[in-house]
Amino acid sequence: MNLTKPEKSRIIEMAWEDRTPFEAIEEQFGLQEKQVVKFMRLQLKPGSFRLWRQRVTGRSTKHRKLRPAGVSRGYCPTQYKSR
């Protein structure tokens, strides 16, 4: 897997975002959920990885099929505020 530094950074950012499903990462970068977990394990410090795993485990918004009907986008409307 040859990823540029900006691509790695974007994958980490998407993986941390609550509303970005693993399927979106797969569509953009070709990494399935198991590969994202492995990638995160290699990229993050051990404590950060444990916090991330704890955060995403069982989170319904990280999987499109488990999402509530009202969650249709990958980010919160207040996340990107115009200045």
N, CA and C atoms as an extended XYZ file, in Angstrom:
249
Properties=species:S:1:pos:R:3:atomname:S:1:resname:S:1:resid:I:1 pbc="F F F"
N         0.851       -1.168        0.000 N   MET     1
C         0.000        0.000        0.000 CA  MET     1
C         0.902        1.237        0.000 C   MET     1
N         0.956        1.914       -1.132 N   ASN     2
C         1.768        3.123       -1.263 CA  ASN     2
C         0.882        4.340       -1.145 C   ASN     2
N         0.841        4.915        0.033 N   LEU     3
C         0.028        6.108        0.281 CA  LEU     3
C         0.933        7.292        0.553 C   LEU     3
N         0.520        8.451        0.046 N   THR     4
C         1.275        9.663        0.330 CA  THR     4
C         0.982       10.109        1.759 C   THR     4
N         1.782       11.023        2.259 N   LYS     5
C         1.582       11.533        3.610 CA  LYS     5
C         0.207       12.201        3.753 C   LYS     5
N        -0.227       13.029        2.776 N   PRO     6
C        -1.575       13.612        2.880 CA  PRO     6
C        -2.694       12.556        2.857 C   PRO     6
N        -2.515       11.482        2.080 N   GLU     7
C        -3.516       10.418        2.041 CA  GLU     7
C        -3.596        9.701        3.391 C   GLU     7
N        -2.452        9.416        3.978 N   LYS     8
C        -2.431        8.777        5.300 CA  LYS     8
C        -3.123        9.657        6.326 C   LYS     8
N        -2.821       10.941        6.277 N   SER     9
C        -3.433       11.885        7.205 CA  SER     9
C        -4.950       11.917        7.031 C   SER     9
N        -5.417       11.893        5.783 N   ARG    10
C        -6.850       11.937        5.515 CA  ARG    10
C        -7.543       10.658        5.988 C   ARG    10
N        -6.909        9.513        5.813 N   ILE    11
C        -7.486        8.250        6.291 CA  ILE    11
C        -7.632        8.293        7.812 C   ILE    11
N        -6.605        8.764        8.501 N   ILE    12
C        -6.656        8.862        9.964 CA  ILE    12
C        -7.775        9.810       10.377 C   ILE    12
N        -7.874       10.931        9.701 N   GLU    13
C        -8.927       11.903       10.010 CA  GLU    13
C       -10.318       11.297        9.795 C   GLU    13
N       -10.501       10.616        8.675 N   MET    14
C       -11.801        9.998        8.375 CA  MET    14
C       -12.131        8.904        9.385 C   MET    14
N       -11.122        8.142        9.789 N   ALA    15
C       -11.344        7.057       10.747 CA  ALA    15
C       -11.767        7.605       12.110 C   ALA    15
N       -11.238        8.762       12.499 N   TRP    16
C       -11.590        9.370       13.788 CA  TRP    16
C       -12.962       10.023       13.759 C   TRP    16
N       -13.408       10.493       12.590 N   GLU    17
C       -14.695       11.185       12.491 CA  GLU    17
C       -15.841       10.220       12.786 C   GLU    17
N       -16.737       10.628       13.650 N   ASP    18
C       -17.854        9.768       14.043 CA  ASP    18
C       -18.801        9.475       12.886 C   ASP    18
N       -19.035       10.443       12.036 N   ARG    19
C       -20.043       10.297       11.000 CA  ARG    19
C       -19.501        9.773        9.669 C   ARG    19
N       -18.221        9.519        9.583 N   THR    20
C       -17.654        8.989        8.345 CA  THR    20
C       -17.615        7.471        8.437 C   THR    20
N       -18.404        6.790        7.610 N   PRO    21
C       -18.434        5.326        7.686 CA  PRO    21
C       -17.180        4.697        7.076 C   PRO    21
N       -16.889        3.482        7.495 N   PHE    22
C       -15.751        2.756        6.942 CA  PHE    22
C       -15.915        2.575        5.437 C   PHE    22
N       -17.151        2.477        4.969 N   GLU    23
C       -17.408        2.310        3.541 CA  GLU    23
C       -16.900        3.513        2.735 C   GLU    23
N       -16.951        4.702        3.318 N   ALA    24
C       -16.443        5.899        2.630 CA  ALA    24
C       -14.924        5.815        2.470 C   ALA    24
N       -14.255        5.299        3.480 N   ILE    25
C       -12.799        5.125        3.393 CA  ILE    25
C       -12.480        4.086        2.329 C   ILE    25
N       -13.274        3.031        2.274 N   GLU    26
C       -13.063        1.994        1.268 CA  GLU    26
C       -13.279        2.543       -0.139 C   GLU    26
N       -14.312        3.358       -0.320 N   GLU    27
C       -14.585        3.940       -1.633 CA  GLU    27
C       -13.449        4.855       -2.094 C   GLU    27
N       -12.917        5.647       -1.181 N   GLN    28
C       -11.882        6.607       -1.544 CA  GLN    28
C       -10.487        6.006       -1.644 C   GLN    28
N       -10.173        5.075       -0.739 N   PHE    29
C        -8.796        4.585       -0.649 CA  PHE    29
C        -8.653        3.078       -0.858 C   PHE    29
N        -9.760        2.362       -0.982 N   GLY    30
C        -9.700        0.925       -1.225 CA  GLY    30
C        -9.355        0.087       -0.003 C   GLY    30
N        -9.470        0.667        1.195 N   LEU    31
C        -9.169       -0.070        2.428 CA  LEU    31
C       -10.449       -0.547        3.093 C   LEU    31
N       -10.567       -1.855        3.296 N   GLN    32
C       -11.720       -2.391        4.014 CA  GLN    32
C       -11.538       -2.131        5.507 C   GLN    32
N       -12.595       -2.340        6.278 N   GLU    33
C       -12.554       -2.037        7.711 CA  GLU    33
C       -11.372       -2.702        8.409 C   GLU    33
N       -11.133       -3.978        8.150 N   LYS    34
C       -10.011       -4.684        8.795 CA  LYS    34
C        -8.677       -4.044        8.437 C   LYS    34
N        -8.564       -3.578        7.194 N   GLN    35
C        -7.333       -2.925        6.763 CA  GLN    35
C        -7.176       -1.559        7.430 C   GLN    35
N        -8.283       -0.865        7.635 N   VAL    36
C        -8.239        0.429        8.328 CA  VAL    36
C        -7.771        0.222        9.763 C   VAL    36
N        -8.287       -0.809       10.418 N   VAL    37
C        -7.872       -1.105       11.796 CA  VAL    37
C        -6.375       -1.390       11.839 C   VAL    37
N        -5.891       -2.206       10.913 N   LYS    38
C        -4.467       -2.528       10.851 CA  LYS    38
C        -3.644       -1.263       10.577 C   LYS    38
N        -4.118       -0.440        9.635 N   PHE    39
C        -3.453        0.821        9.307 CA  PHE    39
C        -3.363        1.719       10.530 C   PHE    39
N        -4.481        1.857       11.240 N   MET    40
C        -4.508        2.714       12.425 CA  MET    40
C        -3.565        2.184       13.504 C   MET    40
N        -3.507        0.870       13.652 N   ARG    41
C        -2.611        0.263       14.645 CA  ARG    41
C        -1.153        0.633       14.339 C   ARG    41
N        -0.811        0.662       13.051 N   LEU    42
C         0.560        0.986       12.658 CA  LEU    42
C         0.864        2.480       12.747 C   LEU    42
N        -0.141        3.320       12.525 N   GLN    43
C         0.079        4.763       12.442 CA  GLN    43
C        -0.019        5.487       13.787 C   GLN    43
N        -0.840        4.965       14.696 N   LEU    44
C        -1.075        5.649       15.967 CA  LEU    44
C        -0.198        5.086       17.085 C   LEU    44
N        -0.001        5.880       18.108 N   LYS    45
C         0.654        5.390       19.317 CA  LYS    45
C        -0.279        4.370       19.959 C   LYS    45
N         0.245        3.420       20.724 N   PRO    46
C        -0.602        2.375       21.316 CA  PRO    46
C        -1.798        2.923       22.103 C   PRO    46
N        -1.581        3.938       22.916 N   GLY    47
C        -2.681        4.507       23.695 CA  GLY    47
C        -3.729        5.168       22.822 C   GLY    47
N        -3.285        5.860       21.793 N   SER    48
C        -4.212        6.512       20.861 CA  SER    48
C        -5.014        5.464       20.100 C   SER    48
N        -4.355        4.374       19.712 N   PHE    49
C        -5.065        3.308       19.012 CA  PHE    49
C        -6.141        2.710       19.911 C   PHE    49
N        -5.812        2.455       21.177 N   ARG    50
C        -6.808        1.898       22.107 CA  ARG    50
C        -7.993        2.833       22.258 C   ARG    50
N        -7.737        4.135       22.370 N   LEU    51
C        -8.829        5.115       22.474 CA  LEU    51
C        -9.693        5.113       21.216 C   LEU    51
N        -9.051        5.054       20.050 N   TRP    52
C        -9.786        5.031       18.788 CA  TRP    52
C       -10.654        3.772       18.685 C   TRP    52
N       -10.078        2.615       19.001 N   ARG    53
C       -10.842        1.359       18.926 CA  ARG    53
C       -12.035        1.398       19.876 C   ARG    53
N       -11.822        1.913       21.059 N   GLN    54
C       -12.895        2.020       22.038 CA  GLN    54
C       -13.994        2.940       21.496 C   GLN    54
N       -13.590        3.998       20.831 N   ARG    55
C       -14.544        4.976       20.305 CA  ARG    55
C       -15.375        4.406       19.155 C   ARG    55
N       -14.744        3.696       18.216 N   VAL    56
C       -15.476        3.237       17.033 CA  VAL    56
C       -16.188        1.901       17.220 C   VAL    56
N       -15.811        1.135       18.216 N   THR    57
C       -16.444       -0.167       18.433 CA  THR    57
C       -17.904        0.021       18.826 C   THR    57
N       -18.776       -0.544       18.035 N   GLY    58
C       -20.207       -0.474       18.315 CA  GLY    58
C       -20.871        0.836       17.918 C   GLY    58
N       -20.138        1.740       17.275 N   ARG    59
C       -20.700        3.028       16.853 CA  ARG    59
C       -21.456        2.829       15.536 C   ARG    59
N       -22.761        3.027       15.585 N   SER    60
C       -23.593        2.738       14.411 CA  SER    60
C       -23.302        3.650       13.233 C   SER    60
N       -22.823        4.860       13.466 N   THR    61
C       -22.573        5.770       12.354 CA  THR    61
C       -21.322        5.402       11.556 C   THR    61
N       -20.528        4.466       12.041 N   LYS    62
C       -19.340        4.048       11.307 CA  LYS    62
C       -19.660        2.989       10.257 C   LYS    62
N       -20.919        2.560       10.178 N   HIS    63
C       -21.347        1.571        9.187 CA  HIS    63
C       -22.636        2.061        8.547 C   HIS    63
N       -22.654        2.198        7.237 N   ARG    64
C       -23.832        2.738        6.546 CA  ARG    64
C       -25.101        1.954        6.832 C   ARG    64
N       -25.004        0.640        6.889 N   LYS    65
C       -26.200       -0.183        7.096 CA  LYS    65
C       -26.789       -0.014        8.489 C   LYS    65
N       -25.986        0.381        9.460 N   LEU    66
C       -26.453        0.531       10.841 CA  LEU    66
C       -26.869        1.953       11.178 C   LEU    66
N       -26.639        2.885       10.261 N   ARG    67
C       -26.937        4.295       10.528 CA  ARG    67
C       -28.427        4.557       10.672 C   ARG    67
N       -28.770        5.470       11.564 N   PRO    68
C       -30.165        5.910       11.631 CA  PRO    68
C       -30.525        6.622       10.324 C   PRO    68
N       -31.792        6.617        9.966 N   ALA    69
C       -32.239        7.197        8.699 CA  ALA    69
C       -31.876        8.677        8.566 C   ALA    69
N       -31.835        9.419        9.655 N   GLY    70
C       -31.560       10.851        9.599 CA  GLY    70
C       -30.108       11.222        9.356 C   GLY    70
N       -29.197       10.256        9.419 N   VAL    71
C       -27.779       10.545        9.217 CA  VAL    71
C       -27.433       10.192        7.773 C   VAL    71
N       -27.407       11.219        6.931 N   SER    72
C       -27.177       10.957        5.513 CA  SER    72
C       -25.870       11.546        4.995 C   SER    72
N       -25.166       12.284        5.812 N   ARG    73
C       -23.925       12.898        5.355 CA  ARG    73
C       -22.769       12.440        6.252 C   ARG    73
N       -21.554       12.742        5.804 N   GLY    74
C       -20.371       12.296        6.515 CA  GLY    74
C       -19.857       13.241        7.567 C   GLY    74
N       -20.521       14.386        7.755 N   TYR    75
C       -20.038       15.321        8.759 CA  TYR    75
C       -21.192       16.095        9.361 C   TYR    75
N       -20.958       16.672       10.491 N   CYS    76
C       -21.948       17.484       11.184 CA  CYS    76
C       -22.057       18.836       10.467 C   CYS    76
N       -23.269       19.411       10.350 N   PRO    77
C       -23.405       20.682        9.630 CA  PRO    77
C       -22.620       21.832       10.261 C   PRO    77
N       -22.289       21.733       11.530 N   THR    78
C       -21.524       22.800       12.180 CA  THR    78
C       -20.017       22.547       12.138 C   THR    78
N       -19.607       21.438       11.541 N   GLN    79
C       -18.187       21.082       11.527 CA  GLN    79
C       -17.367       22.061       10.692 C   GLN    79
N       -17.871       22.445        9.530 N   TYR    80
C       -17.148       23.354        8.643 CA  TYR    80
C       -17.879       24.682        8.589 C   TYR    80
N       -17.559       25.548        9.514 N   LYS    81
C       -18.227       26.844        9.589 CA  LYS    81
C       -17.532       27.837        8.668 C   LYS    81
N       -18.313       28.633        7.973 N   SER    82
C       -17.715       29.672        7.143 CA  SER    82
C       -17.326       30.840        8.022 C   SER    82
N       -16.281       31.516        7.677 N   ARG    83
C       -15.766       32.607        8.510 CA  ARG    83
C       -16.210       33.937        8.003 C   ARG    83
